[in-house]
Structure formats: structure tokens, C-alpha cells
């Protein structure tokens, strides 16, 4: 069997091509950015890294979901205490991830406002 035929069998006949920038159907609710995505999206989006989420919850007092990790970031929403938050990346004291379930909003939360989920 040729190398090309072997590859075709492994991909079940599907072809993939780089056709331009990746289009994210709903960026506000899809945990994918240029460098990283939730591991469940591995077959849907091409990025250099996929992350298994670290489950956290919002601490008493709540948290703010931010549009970026910057100090002047726009507040996207308020998260109530106890809200589930899947952390996919941490940098500069901010966690990037998704609140609630797999349809929840995506953004940044201060690590001070999160704790590991039991």
C-alpha cells in the first residue's frame, strides 16, 4: 500500500486543507483562540495546543468574566459564587477558560476569584 493510500485510509477519505484564517462559529461561547483550544475541539479547530480543562469554581463573592487578561479589559459578565469554570490556561494571574457548561461564555477570570472544584 502506498504512503498516500495509507494516509487516506487513516483519515477515512476526508481531506483537509489550509484555506485561510480559522472561522469560529461563536467565539463568545467556543473555547478556542489562535494558540490554544479545549481538547474536545481537537477535530474541529486547528491550533498548536489543546488543553484538558482544570475544573474550578468561583469563590464566595463572585467573579468578573473579562474579555482579555489586561487590567483594562471589558467586563463580559458577572459570575455567581459556585459557578463552574474550566481553566484552560493561566498567565499573569488570570485564567482563560469557559464558565458553566460547554455552551457557557468564554473569557478571563482572576485566579484570586477561583478555587479548585472538588
C-alpha positions in Angstrom: 0.0 0.0 0.0 1.4 3.4 -0.9 2.0 6.0 1.8 -0.7 8.2 0.3 -3.3 5.4 0.3 -2.4 4.6 3.9 -2.9 8.2 4.9 -6.3 8.3 3.1 -7.4 5.2 5.0 -6.4 6.7 8.3 -8.4 9.9 7.5 -11.5 7.9 6.3 -11.3 9.6 2.9 -11.5 13.1 4.4 -9.3 15.8 3.0 -8.1 18.8 5.0 -6.6 22.0 3.5 -5.4 25.3 4.8 -7.8 27.7 3.2 -7.3 30.9 5.3 -7.9 32.1 8.8 -9.9 29.8 11.1 -13.6 30.8 11.4 -15.0 30.3 14.9 -18.8 29.9 14.7 -19.5 31.5 18.1 -16.3 33.0 19.6 -18.1 34.1 22.8 -19.0 30.5 23.6 -16.3 28.4 21.9 -13.1 27.9 23.9 -10.6 28.3 21.1 -8.1 31.1 20.4 -5.1 31.2 18.0 -2.7 29.2 20.2 -5.0 27.0 22.3 -8.3 25.2 22.4 -10.3 22.9 24.6 -9.3 19.3 23.9 -12.9 18.5 22.9 -12.5 20.7 19.9 -9.4 18.9 18.5 -11.3 17.6 15.5 -12.9 20.9 14.7 -10.2 23.6 15.1 -6.5 23.5 14.2 -4.3 25.2 16.8 -0.8 24.4 18.1 -2.1 23.2 21.5 -5.1 21.6 23.1 -5.8 21.7 26.8 -7.6 19.3 29.2 -9.6 21.7 31.4 -8.8 22.0 35.1 -12.2 22.3 36.8 -12.6 25.2 39.2 -15.4 27.1 40.8 -16.0 30.8 41.5 -15.3 31.7 45.2 -17.8 33.4 47.5 -18.3 37.0 46.4 -18.4 36.0 42.7 -16.1 37.0 39.9 -16.0 39.0 36.7 -15.6 37.4 33.3 -13.3 39.6 31.3 -12.6 39.9 27.6 -8.8 39.7 28.0 -6.2 39.3 30.7 -5.4 43.0 30.6 -6.1 45.3 33.6 -8.4 47.5 31.4 -10.3 44.6 29.9 -14.1 44.8 29.3 -16.3 43.0 31.8 -18.3 40.5 29.8 -20.5 39.3 32.7 -20.7 38.7 36.4 -20.2 35.1 37.6 -22.0 34.0 40.7 -20.3 32.2 43.6 -20.1 28.5 42.9 -20.2 28.8 39.1 -18.2 26.1 37.4 -15.2 27.4 35.4 -13.0 25.2 33.2 -9.5 26.7 33.3 -7.6 26.1 30.1 -4.6 28.5 30.5 -3.2 30.7 33.3 -0.9 33.7 32.7 -0.3 36.9 34.7 -2.7 35.8 37.5 -5.6 35.4 35.0 -7.2 32.2 33.9 -8.7 31.8 30.4 -11.5 29.3 30.1 -15.2 28.7 29.9 -17.9 29.3 32.6 -20.7 26.9 33.2 -21.2 24.1 30.6 -19.9 23.6 27.1 -22.2 26.4 25.9 -21.1 28.8 28.5 -19.3 32.1 28.0 -15.5 32.1 27.4 -13.2 34.7 28.9 -10.7 35.5 31.6 -11.1 35.4 35.4 -8.7 36.4 38.1 -7.2 33.3 39.8 -7.9 35.0 43.1 -11.6 34.6 42.3 -11.4 30.8 41.6 -10.7 27.7 43.6 -10.2 24.1 42.6 -13.5 22.2 42.2 -13.9 19.2 44.5 
